[in-house]
């Protein structure tokens, strides 16, 4: 008998001040594809099967992160995960139920101990025409979250099936499938979004993405490089409204035989923050952006 577990990070839902500008950016520069627009919310897909990997809506109060949407295998797993969240005493938006927005599905929303909003869903009307496209993201690779209480945040996500892959002085890297990490939990002084990473097919696609972003007026803020934990290639940008974004690719694939490494195992020589050392490190601009996006108070309440 298998134990219910989250199997992927499906999508993120964001609020922005200038919705039309953000829609144009994610279509023309970031190379996502519009898939639905309903009730003032725009949905975008990558080349993979997920119905959407990003949604955008307008907010007069400024940019924010509404929620992170997690995948479960089926309704029984969603219900089992709901029971675990309730047992931990975390707020939910009610019992799992049918969802009626674009893509539909079955699921529930909840808040974690540090006020972040998540949803756990299944049975979404995903796409059958998924295929790798050279210059398009394939999926959400991972979401990096700042934490004041890393242990409390990790405890809840562990209850949902996330496992520790590696830990450095700055981050815990946790996984829910064969990707080395799908979420990253920082050791910080705030609980905001650090960045959202979109997976590209390979190094070539990341490099071409750097050029395309530059063509659209968004220079790379860190990279290209290859990280230590995960061994993934990376390039960081500030998108519209200083949105902290990453193109990444070639994520290390692991299983339960993977040897977890600790902070003392992850040390770089002076002046080096990644395997390649092409650039000295993240720009001051992207460092600032990696603490700007707060979670909304009610983003765990699902529409429909």
C-alpha positions in Angstrom: 0.0 0.0 0.0 1.5 3.3 -1.0 1.4 6.4 1.2 -0.3 9.5 -0.2 2.1 12.2 -1.2 2.4 15.3 -3.3 3.9 14.4 -6.7 4.7 17.8 -8.3 4.5 21.5 -8.1 1.9 22.3 -10.8 1.6 26.1 -10.9 1.8 29.4 -9.2 -0.9 32.1 -9.0 0.2 35.8 -8.9 -1.3 39.2 -8.6 0.2 42.2 -10.4 -0.7 45.9 -10.8 -0.4 46.1 -14.6 -2.0 42.9 -15.8 -1.7 43.7 -19.5 2.0 44.3 -19.3 2.6 41.1 -17.3 0.5 39.1 -19.9 2.6 40.5 -22.7 5.8 39.7 -20.9 5.0 36.1 -20.2 3.8 35.5 -23.7 6.4 37.4 -25.8 9.5 37.2 -23.7 9.1 34.3 -21.3 7.4 32.1 -24.0 4.4 30.8 -22.1 1.1 30.2 -24.0 -2.2 31.8 -23.0 -4.7 29.0 -22.3 -7.7 30.7 -20.7 -8.9 34.1 -19.6 -11.9 34.1 -17.2 -13.1 36.4 -14.5 -10.2 38.7 -14.9 -7.7 35.9 -14.4 -5.3 35.0 -17.3 -3.9 31.4 -17.4 -0.7 30.4 -19.1 0.6 26.9 -20.0 4.1 25.6 -20.7 4.9 22.9 -23.2 4.2 20.2 -20.7 0.8 18.7 -19.8 -0.2 20.9 -16.9 -3.3 22.9 -17.7 -1.5 26.0 -16.5 1.8 26.8 -14.8 1.0 30.4 -14.1 -2.1 32.6 -13.5 -2.1 36.4 -13.3 -4.8 38.8 -12.0 -4.8 42.5 -11.4 -4.4 43.9 -7.9 -4.5 47.6 -7.0 -2.6 46.9 -3.7 0.5 45.7 -5.6 2.1 42.5 -6.7 1.8 39.4 -4.6 1.8 35.6 -4.6 -1.6 34.1 -4.0 -0.7 30.4 -3.8 1.4 27.5 -5.0 -0.6 24.6 -6.4 0.6 21.0 -5.7 -0.3 17.8 -7.5 -1.6 14.6 -6.0 -2.2 11.4 -7.8 -6.0 11.0 -7.2 -8.9 11.9 -5.0 -8.1 9.4 -2.2 -4.6 10.9 -2.0 -6.0 14.5 -1.9 -8.3 13.5 0.9 -5.5 11.7 2.9 -3.3 14.8 2.5 -6.2 17.0 3.7 -6.5 14.9 6.8 -2.8 15.3 7.5 -3.0 19.1 7.1 -6.0 19.2 9.5 -4.2 17.0 12.0 -1.3 19.5 12.0 -3.8 22.3 12.8 -3.3 24.3 9.7 -6.1 26.4 8.4 -7.9 25.1 5.3 -10.7 26.4 3.0 -12.9 23.4 3.6 -13.0 19.7 2.7 -11.7 18.6 -0.8 -14.3 19.2 -3.5 -14.8 19.7 -7.2 -13.2 22.9 -8.5 -15.0 24.8 -11.3 -12.5 27.3 -12.7 -10.6 26.8 -15.9 -9.1 23.3 -15.9 -11.4 22.1 -13.1 -10.1 19.5 -10.8 -10.6 18.3 -7.2 -8.8 19.7 -4.2 -8.5 22.0 -1.2 -6.4 25.0 -0.1 -4.5 25.5 3.2 -2.1 27.9 4.9 1.3 26.8 6.3 2.7 27.9 9.7 4.3 31.0 8.2 1.2 32.2 6.3 2.0 30.8 2.9 -0.9 29.6 0.7 -1.0 26.2 -1.0 -3.5 24.1 -2.8 -3.4 20.3 -3.3 -5.3 19.2 -6.4 -5.9 16.3 -8.8 -8.1 15.5 -11.8 -7.3 18.7 -13.6 -8.1 18.8 -17.4 -4.4 18.6 -18.4 -3.3 18.8 -22.0 -2.6 15.8 -24.3 -0.5 17.8 -26.7 2.6 18.1 -24.5 5.8 18.1 -26.4 9.2 19.6 -25.7 9.7 22.9 -27.6 13.2 24.2 -28.0 12.5 27.8 -26.7 9.6 27.2 -24.3 9.5 26.3 -20.6 8.3 22.7 -20.0 7.0 23.2 -16.4 7.5 24.8 -13.1 10.9 23.4 -11.9 10.8 24.7 -8.4 9.7 27.5 -6.1 12.2 29.0 -3.6 10.6 30.3 -0.4 12.1 32.5 2.3 11.5 31.2 5.8 11.8 32.7 9.3 11.0 29.3 10.8 12.5 26.8 8.4 11.9 23.8 10.7 8.1 24.5 11.0 7.7 25.0 7.3 9.7 21.8 6.5 7.6 19.8 9.0 4.3 20.6 7.2 5.8 19.9 3.8 7.3 16.6 5.1 3.8 15.6 6.1 2.8 16.0 2.5 5.5 13.7 1.4 8.4 16.1 0.6 11.9 14.6 1.3 15.2 16.4 2.0 17.7 16.1 -0.8 20.4 18.5 0.4 21.0 21.3 2.9 23.3 24.2 2.8 23.9 27.1 5.2 21.2 29.1 3.3 18.7 26.5 2.0 16.9 23.2 2.4 16.3 21.5 -1.0 13.3 19.2 -0.9 11.8 16.9 -3.5 8.5 15.1 -4.2 9.5 13.2 -7.3 12.8 12.3 -9.1 13.8 16.0 -9.6 16.5 16.8 -7.0 14.2 19.6 -5.7 10.7 21.0 -6.3 10.7 23.4 -3.4 13.5 25.2 -1.7 13.2 26.6 1.9 15.5 29.4 2.9 16.9 30.4 6.3 15.9 34.1 6.2 14.4 37.0 8.1 11.1 37.0 6.1 8.5 34.7 4.6 8.2 36.0 1.1 8.9 34.5 -2.3 12.5 34.1 -3.2 12.0 33.1 -6.8 10.0 31.0 -9.3 12.1 28.7 -11.6 10.8 27.5 -14.9 12.4 24.4 -16.5 13.9 24.7 -19.9 14.7 21.6 -22.1 18.5 22.0 -21.8 21.4 24.3 -21.5 21.0 25.5 -25.1 17.4 26.6 -24.3 18.6 28.4 -21.1 21.2 30.3 -23.1 18.8 31.2 -25.9 16.4 32.4 -23.2 19.0 34.7 -21.8 19.3 36.3 -25.3 15.6 36.6 -25.8 15.1 38.2 -22.4 17.9 40.7 -23.2 16.1 41.4 -26.5 13.0 42.4 -24.5 15.0 44.6 -22.1 15.5 42.2 -19.2 19.2 41.5 -18.7 20.4 38.5 -16.7 20.8 39.3 -13.0 22.8 36.2 -12.2 24.2 33.6 -14.6 24.6 31.6 -16.6 25.9 29.1 -14.1 25.5 25.7 -12.7 24.3 25.3 -9.1 25.8 22.9 -6.6 22.7 21.2 -5.1 20.6 19.9 -8.0 23.5 20.5 -10.5 21.0 22.5 -12.6 22.0 25.3 -14.9 20.5 28.7 -14.2 19.9 32.3 -15.2 18.0 34.7 -13.0 16.0 37.7 -14.1 13.7 40.5 -12.7 10.5 40.3 -14.7 7.6 42.8 -14.7 7.1 44.5 -11.3 10.5 43.1 -10.2 9.2 39.5 -10.3 12.1 37.2 -9.3 12.3 34.6 -12.1 14.7 31.8 -13.1 15.3 29.8 -16.3 16.8 26.4 -15.3 17.5 23.1 -16.9 19.3 19.8 -16.6 18.1 19.2 -13.0 19.8 16.2 -11.3 17.6 13.1 -11.1 17.6 11.3 -7.7 15.9 8.5 -5.8 15.9 7.3 -2.2 19.4 6.0 -2.6 20.7 9.6 -3.0 23.2 10.6 -0.3 22.0 13.7 1.5 24.7 16.3 1.9 25.0 18.8 4.8 26.2 22.4 5.0 29.8 21.4 5.6 29.7 19.4 2.3 28.7 22.4 0.3 31.6 24.9 0.3 32.8 27.1 -2.5 36.3 28.6 -2.9 36.5 32.4 -2.3 34.7 34.4 -5.1 32.8 31.3 -6.3 29.0 30.6 -5.8 28.5 28.0 -8.5 30.4 25.3 -10.5 31.3 27.6 -13.4 32.1 30.9 -11.7 31.3 32.9 -14.8 29.7 35.7 -12.8 30.5 36.7 -9.2 27.0 36.2 -7.9 23.4 37.7 -7.9 23.0 41.4 -8.6 21.8 43.8 -5.9 18.6 44.2 -7.8 17.7 40.5 -7.9 18.6 40.1 -4.2 16.2 42.9 -3.4 13.5 41.3 -5.6 13.9 38.0 -3.8 12.2 39.5 -0.7 9.5 41.7 -2.3 6.6 39.3 -3.1 4.4 38.5 0.0 1.6 35.9 0.1 -1.9 37.3 0.2 -4.0 36.7 3.4 -6.7 34.7 1.6 -4.9 33.0 -1.3 -5.5 29.6 0.2 -9.2 30.0 -0.5 -9.8 28.4 -3.9 -12.2 29.8 -6.5 -15.1 27.6 -7.5 
